[in-house]
Amino acid sequence: MKKLTLFLSIILTLSLSAAKVQTGIEILRKQNFKILEGKNVGLITNPTGVDSKMKPTIDILFEAPNVKLVALFGPEHGVRGDAYAGDKVDNVTDAKTGLPVYSLYGKTRKPTPDMLKGIDVLVYDIQDNGCRSYTYISTMGLAMEAASENNIAFVVLDRPNPLGGLKIEGNLTEEPFISFVSQFKIPYIYGQTCGELALMLNEEKMLKNKCELTVVKMKGWQRKMTWEDTDLEWVIASPHIPYKQSSYYYPVTGILGELGYLSVGVGYTLPFQIVGAPWINADSLANVMNKLNLSGITFRPIHFKPFYSVFKDEHCHGIQIHIMNYKAANLSAVQFYIMQELNKLYPSKSVFANANKDRFNMFDKVSGSDQIRLKFSESHSFDAINDYWYKNIESYRKLSAKYYLYK
């Protein structure tokens, strides 16, 4: 009996081990860093660039005897993650390695020839959150262009898309609204890993120049996986994406949050998971939202006081959004339904009449178009934008599938 128990325990351990996702940096290490051997390496990374035991990619490459790491490059929030959202990041010297750290969120958002002098290959290792407006993929694309312009190879160490590889939501970014928060003509939720996205950007002429690109694939990742399925630890991706579920909620309220009209939990302990204001009746809003019977979503009344940001130190009342069935939920639609129901409850508080009009430009950029704002304003109804919001989904799914690296 003991032998049988031991045997079953070994089989279970092996099966769990086999299911665990190994990220690009771990595969690169198993390959003994062969593609970097004999080259001067620049690394674009931040605190999310770690292996499964939390060892930073910076340290892994710096300590590898056959790798010559010569420079670090930091996206928004910096290489060590110590800069606040939107804060400009300066060039510094990394205290641990002594390497120069060049900011890609300061005077320039694209590596300059001076920064790239003497570098043979740029390596990108950052955990994305699967949403177009999150700026790390913008950094990746601009760095790919710079690599091409300076005859430098580019390597992406692939990581999971925490939203999985099946969800695609939102219209494609339109030309006038391309910006650092919507750098490419892709949907708001795009359903690709950063490696798959890099391949598509490179091959579909979505960049100014095509670069010499290598993607180091993960092992064990599947498109149906959400973050919990990967068996990987979550590392804070930015100050307001602290928890593994934060990526799920970012597209639920992130666009709405750009208006500064409501608190979406930024400045409280539940970033992007709550919506509130001093003038809202929490029970009323929760009731009307639950009556919509949105697939996979439930709403609960909540009362809170933000520590900073919108309505700092004011008592707010509103709803906490609970994703009960992730696969069934249409994440990005929720915020528009909230806007719709608030307009019915409080017509004098109509969102685009009361929001800071200076924020409309950012709202449009994050939405990828001004049509979302303009069409919604006509009737304050999600039905007014539903077709527009989802019009590109199937065509994009077909295009992006050409570059899938995982089933």
URVEN-V62632 format. One line per field, one symbol per residue. ss: DSSP state (A for helix, B for strand, O for the rest). phi: phi as a letter, one per 40 degrees, with the letter a starting at -180 (. if undefined). psi: psi as a letter, one per 20 degrees, with the letter a starting at -180 (. if undefined). A space follows every 50 residues. Layout:
ss = ???
phi = ???
psi = ???
This chain:
ss = OAAAAAAAAAAAAAAAAAAOOBOAAAAAAAOOOAAAOOOBBBBBBOOOOB OOOOOBAAAAAAAOOOOBBBBBBBOOOOOOOOOOOOOOOOOBBOOOOOOB BBBOOOOOOOOOAAAAOOOOBBBBBOOOOOBOOOOAAAAAAAAAAAAAAO OOBBBBBOOOOOOOOOOOBOOOOOAAAOBOOBOOOOOOBOOOOAAAAAAA AAAOOOOOOOOOBBBBOOBOOOOOOOAAAAOOOOOOOOOOOOOOOAAAAA AAAAAAAOOOOOBOOOOOOOOOOBBBBOOOOAAAAAAAAAAOOOOOBBBB BBBBBOOOOOOOOOBBBBBBBBBOOAAAOOOOAAAAAAAAAAAAAOAAAO AAAAOOAAAAAAAAAAAOOOAAAAAAAAAOOOAAAAAAAOOOAAAAAAAA AOOOOOO
phi = .ccccccccccccccccccccbcdcccdcccffdcbcgbcbbbcaadccb ccbgccddcccccccbbbcbabbbcdggccgbbcdgccbccabcccbgcc bccbaacabbdcdcccdgccabbbabccbgbdccccccddcccccccccb fbcbbbccbccccgbbcbagccccdcbcaccacbcbccbbgbcccccddc dcccfcbcacbcbbbcccbgcbcccccdccgbccbdcadbbcbccccccd ccbccdcccgcbcbgchbcbdgcbbaacccccccccccccccfcdgbbbb cababdcagdgdgbcbbabccbccbdcccccccdcccccccccccbdcbd dccbcccccddcdccccgacccccccccbfbcdcbdcccbcbccccdccc dcbcbbc
psi = ghggggghggggghhgghippprhhhgghhjkkgiipjqpppporaiinr aijjpqhghghhiphjpnpiqqppapirhjkjqrpipqpqpapphgijqp oppkldhqjpprhghipiphppppnporjjphipihhgggghhgghgghj lpqpppoqrqoijajhppqqqqpqgijpaijmhqmrrgoikqrhgggggg gghjkirhqpropppoqrpiqqhipaghiikqqppphrhjmhrhihhhhg ihihghhiikhqpkipiajmpjiqprrhjqogggggghghiilppjpqqp qqproqhrbpkpjqoqpcqppoohnghipnghhghhhggghhhghmhikp gihiqohiihghggghijqihggghhhhilqhhhiggghjhjghhhgggh hhjpiq.
